Amino acid sequence: MDRLHEIEVFVAVADAGSFTKAGTRLRLSPPAVTRAISALEDRLGARVFNRTTRSLTITEVGQRFLEDARRILSDIDTAEKEAVGETAMPHGHLAITASVTFGRAALAPVVCSFLGQHPRVSASVLLLDRVVNLVEEGIDIAIRIGHLPDSNLIAKRIGEVRQILVASPNYLARRGTPDSPSDLRLHSVIAFTGLMPNREWHFLNGQKPGSVTLRPALEVNDALASIQAAEMGHGITTTLSYMVSDRIRDGKLTTVLDTFTLPPQPVHLVYPHARLVAPKIRAFIDFAAPRLKTTLDQLT
């Protein structure tokens, strides 16, 4: 039992990158985490972490042991769940995260439909415009827009979105339509900071990437606020295609500089790597992926 406890603590520390965070996750005090890691290192005869007061890094020995440690814990989890027949029926609580606008536009209806078909599952949906650490924050599934960095997460692609520039027809009638990225300097720009960091708009001129630095008339950290300002005729804003497809269809907004837009960005469902994927997660992925893909296809 002590060996299993040490392995569990070791994997938690490796995932969290911190003794303190691992202790919080496992409900252990910092000294208890330290004792477990020290006991494991004594048993192995080698250090699994290099640690100082400011940093924690896994050693080469620790990295080699980590994969086997995950497998051991996964095998035990599988055996326990098979013993009580829990591997077939989705049940338990599901935590899902996405950006605020995507959650409102596409995710919430899918989650509600899923819960209607799986009464033994409950869910919480966390809508945030930041990248959530799934392991540290106890999240089962995330929807990520954009290219994914290398990680231990499993990703299932469900579609793509485009970053575009839009303005209201009234604004363009008053101020004219820009013909090139440099023309944006002559216009009122509404900068959504999530898509225009450092006040730069990035584009492709043929196959050549470029950027133009702007002086926005208005900066906001909320996508919907920037879209509403553009719809009211206050300027040109950058947004993602799914956020404004209905407004474009209804003639409330018009795209500009289409020939300079960047390639589409992928959209993925991601979840932590595990040998055994919990039934609630697998069921949600299978249910949500085709429905979210259909929604994205309609919105882009």
N, C-alpha and C positions, 0 to 999 in steps of 0.2 A: 504493500500500500504506500510506503514511503517513497519507493521508486516512482510509482505512478504520479504521486503528488509532485515530486521534483520535476518530472517531465512536463506535467501540466503547467507548472509555474514557469519553466524554461520557455515553452512555446508562447505563453502569454507575454513574457518579457520581450521575446524576439518580435512578436507582432506589434506590441505597443511602443517598443523602443525606449522603455523606461521602467524601472523597478516600481516607482510610485504608481504609474498608470496601470501596470499589471496588477498591483496589489488592490487598487480600487476595483478593477474588473472582477478579480477573484474574491474580493472582500477579505483580503489579508492585510495585516499591518506591514509596513516597510521592513521591520526586522524579520518577520516571518518569510518574506520573499527572499531576503538576503540569505537566511539560513538554508532555504531550500536550494538556492543556486550554489551556495558553498558546498552543501552536501553532495550535489550532483557533480561538481567539479572534483571533489575528493574521490568520488566513486570512479570517475573517468580518468582521474590522474592528469587532468589538463583543464585549462581555463576555457570557458565557453563564451565569456564576454570580457572585453577590455573596458574597464570603467574608471572614470575619474569623477570628480565632483561636478564636472560640466558636460561630460559626454559619455555615451555608451555605444560600443560597437561590438558586433558579434565576431568571434575569432574564426579562423579557418576550421578548427575542430568543431566549434559550435555550428558553423554553417553546414558541415557534413552531417552532423548529428540531427539537425533541424528537420530534414526531410523524413528521416526514420521516426523521429519523435511525433511528427504530424500523423504519419501512417499508423503508429501504435494507438494514438488517441482516437483516430478515425475508426480503426478496427474494433476498439472497445465500444465506441458509440454505436457502431453498426450492430454488434452482437447484442447489446442491451435492447436496442429498438426492435430488432427482429424477434427477441425473446418475448416481448410484450405486444407484438403485432402492430407496431407504430409506423412501419415503413410504407404502408400502403395508403392510409387515410390522411389527407392534409389536416393538420390541426395546430393550434397554438397561435401565438401572436406574431404578426409579420410587420417589420419596420421598413418603410420605403422612403426614399428621398429623391427629390428632383428640384430643378430651378422653379422659382415662383411662377413664372409665366407658363412654363411647360406643364407644371402641375395643374394649373387652373384650366388650361386649354385642352389637355389630352389625358392626363393621368387620373384625375379624380373620378371621372365617369367609369373608367376601366376598373379601378379599385372597388367601387360600389357594386358593379356588376359581378366581379369576382366573389365578393363577400356574399352576395345573394345566392351563389351556387355552392358555396363552401361554408355552411353555418358553423362549423367547428373552428373556423379561423377568424381572428380579429386582426385589426390593422391600425397602425398609426402612420400618417403621411407627414413627412417633414419637408416643407418647401423653403429652400434657402438658396440664395444666389452666391454660393461658395462651394468649393469641393469638400465634401464630408469624408473623413477617415472612417470607413465602414467598420473596421475592427474596433477602433478606440471608442466610437460612439454607438456601438451596438446596432448597426444598421444591417439589414439583410440584403436589400436590393437598392441600387441607385440607377437613375437614368442620367447618362452623361452625354453632353453635346460637345463634339470636337474630337480631335485625335487623342488617343489614350497613350499615356506613358507606359513604359514597361512596368509591370506590377504582378502581384500574386492573385489578381482578380481575374475571374472568368468573364468574358464579354460576349454578348450576343447582339449582333447588329440588327437594328430594326428600321433603319431608314436614314435619311439625310435631310439637312436644311441648308439654306443659302443665306449668307449675310448680304443685305441689300441696303440701298439708300432710297428713302421715300420722302415725298412732300405732298401737300394738298394741291389739287388743281388750281385753287384760288391763289396760293402762294406763287406757283409757277407762272400764272397769268400776270401777276404783278411784277415779279423779279426776273422772269425768264428761266429757261432750262439750261443747266450747265452742260457743256459739251466735252469737258475734260476735267480730270481731278483738280488741276490748278484753278479752275473756275470756282471751286468751292470756297476759295478765299474771298470771293466777291459776294458770297451769300451768307445768310443767317443760318448757322449750324446749331442744331440741338444735339449735344453729345450725351449719349448714354454711356456712362463710364465703364460699364461692363464690356462693351464692345469697342470703345475708343479710348484705350489707355494712353496716357501721355498726350492726349489730344491729337492723336495720329489716326488717319484713315489709310488702311493698307489696301492695295489693289493690284491687278494684273494688267499690264499694257501688252497685249499679245501674250507671249510666254514670259515676259520680263516683269518681275515683281517690283513694286514701288510703293511709296508712301508719301503723304502730304500732311504737313503739320498745320493745324487750323487754330483759329481763335474763336471758340464757340460763343454764341450769344447766350446760350443757356447750357448748363451741365446738370445732369440729374443721375442719381444712382439707381433709378427704378425704370425698367423698360417701358411699362405701361404709361408712366408720366411723360416720357419722351415721345411716345407714339401719339398720345393725346395732344401734346403741344404741336406736333407736326400737323395733325388733323385740323387743329384750330387755325392753321395758317401761319405759325410763327417761324417756320424754317424747315430745313432738311435734316433728317435724322437717320442714323444707321440702326438697323434692326435685323432680326432673323425672320426668314420668310413665313414661318408658321404663325408668327405673332400678328401678322397684318394681312393674311390672305383674304379674310372676309372684308376688310376695309378696301383692299384693292379691287376685289370683285364688285363691291358696291359703289365704286368710284369716289370714295372718300380720300384715298391716297393714290399716288402714282409713283412708280419706280423711276429712278434717274440713274444715268451712268451704268446701265446694265452691262455694257460690253467690257467694263473694267472690273466687274465683281470677281471675287476670289472663288476658287472651286468649292463645291458643296462640302459641308462638314458632316461627318458621320454621327449617327445617334446610336448609342448602345444601352442595353440593359447589362449592368455589371453586378457581380456578387462575389463574395470571398471564395477562394479556392478551398475545396474539401473533397476528400475521396467519396464521401456520402453526402449528397445534397439533400437537405431536409425536404420532406414531401410538400410542405407548405411553399417552399421556395420554388421547387420544380413545377408545382401546379400553377403558381402565379406566372412563372416565365412562359410556360406553355399556353396559358390563357391570354396573357397580356401582349406577348410579342406580335402575333398577327393583327390584333386589334389596334395596337399603337402604330404598326406599320401602315395599316389602312388609313388611320387618322393623319399620319404624316404625309402620305401620298396625296391626300385631299387638301392638306394645308400648304403644300409646296407646289 
